[in-house]
Amino acid sequence: MKQLSTKVTSNAHGQDSSYFLGWEEYEKNPYDEIKNPNGIIQMGLAENQLCFDLIETWLAKNPDAAGLKKDGQSIFKELALFKTIMAYPSSRSKIVLAAGSTSANETLMFCLAEPGDAFLLPTPYYPGFDRDLKWRTGAEIVPIHCSSSNGFQITESALQQAQKLDLKFVSVMDVLKTRNSRTAKSPNEFMSFTVFQRSRLTRFSRWSNILQRRNGCFGCDKMSSFGLVSSQTQYLLSALLSDKKFTGTYLNENQKRLKIRQNQLVSGLEAAGHLLDTNTFEAELELWKKIVYEVKLNISPGSSCHCTEPGWFRVCFANMSEETLDLAMQRLKEYVESTDSRRLISKSSYERIKSLRKRTVSNWVFRVSWTDRVPDER
């Protein structure tokens, strides 16, 4: 008797991706400064924790919002009984809230595509999109293969190549791929990271226009029941986002701190030096395994992001403290230094053995030739 659906038992979820495998290893042995200092440091979580202190300060100054109160009176019961409405009418558009980006992305797919429809998505892209956008919706992703030679920008030829497949295309979803990537380069090794800028919000405006033309917000409103945000959370967020002075300060400070953290990562990678042995995906995967299991850093190989060039890795750096990032870079540097030392020892040993063999053969030839001579020749 069949117990589970084919959707659940199929490989479409992408759970066997190296991205998810890295997460599994992290969850078995998570780093903790006090409890588990030798654990795996999480560098695969795209979460910005750099300005938590600003939010905590705001909460301390706004006890009503934090305590679910209005004019000093508790509104907990009112919020608990409130029927959550996800779309709020405004003069220009509607806002639909979802419980995280995974829920939001999947909701968009359900609203914009039929099963079998395809979305063109530039590479490299977040490995979770294979799950978030495809698994339950039945939509397809067709990669637009981009090159590091031009900063992974979409080219006309790459777009045309992707469109050759016999599929129904809905749109080019470059809005989901942040285009302000910068590259940290150490000798023969590349790692990428992202710094979000205000100017990139224009991409969300373009995406919003697509939704409006297709009456997408109406559909998202109907679909939002499957990714609800609690009314208590909505109340708190509404109060926080309505504080224009706070949001302005937060955005400016967040940008500064991201830039500082970016420089910290770049410096660490440059100090670490060369990592990749050969420019192949096999070498990339071997290096990834060593970084996860030996160095104990959870990063993702570029191949899991559908990158067509070996040697790229997805690294998150805003989800940890400055000290933890320093430790991660120190671990990486020590690994490279120990690897280089082993290579030197191995090379030295090889040269000694080679020299010894040469001398041994020469001596043996000399002895044999000497003993083979007749007495008068000696």
LINHU-V912938 format. One record per helix or strand. SS is the DSSP state (@ for helix, = for strand). FROM is the first residue (numbers start at 1). TO is the last residue. Records with the same first field share a line. If there is no record, write none. Layout:
SS = FROM-TO / FROM-TO
//
This chain:
@ = 6-9 / 11-13 / 18-28 / 52-61 / 63-66 / 76-81 / 101-112 / 129-132 / 148-150 / 156-162 / 174-176 / 198-213 / 216-227 / 231-241 / 244-272 / 281-295 / 302-305 / 322-371 / 375-377
= = 30-30 / 32-32 / 36-36 / 40-42 / 69-70 / 73-74 / 87-89 / 94-96 / 118-122 / 140-144 / 169-172 / 181-186 / 189-194 / 297-298 / 300-301 / 313-314
//
